[in-house]
C-alpha cells in the first residue's frame, strides 16, 4: 500500500473543513475587494483561483472538476457573468493533474504534502501556479471578449492579470503558510 493513500478519517474531515473555509474566504475576498480593483482595464486580479491550486494532491478528479465548476459558478453569480468563470475554473481544474504529473516526474509526492511552497519548494510552486493561472486567465479573457480582432490587447490583459494574480498567490503562500514543526534537538 502506498503512502499516498493513507489518510485517517480525522485528517480527511480536517481537510474538508479547511477547504470549505478557504472557499468561503476566497469568494468573499474576490467579490467584496478584488472585483473593485481594475487598473486601466488591464489588471484584473482573480485570486479565487488559489482554491483550486491548494486542493490536496489526492483529491479525486471528479471532485476537482466539480469544485472548480462550483467555485466559478459562485463567482459568475456574484459578477453577473454568463458562466465564463465556471468554464475557466473547470478548465484549470481539468489541467491540474497533468501539470502536477509533468512537474513531479522525478519526485514522489507523500500523503502529508500539499501543493504549496512549503512542501514542494518555490521553483515547483512557481511553475505549477503560473501555468495554471495563465491558462485560467487565457480562457477567461478570450471567452469574455469572444472576438479575435482584439487578440493582442486581450493577450496583454491575460499576461498582466496573470502576473498580478500570481504575485498575490505567492504572497499568500509566504504570509500564510504554516511552517513544519521540527523536533527539538
Buried (B, 14 or more C-beta within 10 A) or exposed (E): EEEBEEEEEEEEEEBEEEBEEBBEEBBEBBBEEBBEEEEEEBBBBBBBBBBBBBBBBBBEEEEBBEBBBBBBBBBBBBEEBEBBBBBBBBBBBBBBEEBBEEBBEEEEBEBBBBBBBBBBEEEBBBBBBBBBBBBBBBBBBBBBBEEEEBEEEBEEBBBBBBBBBBEBBBEBBEEEBEEEEEEEE
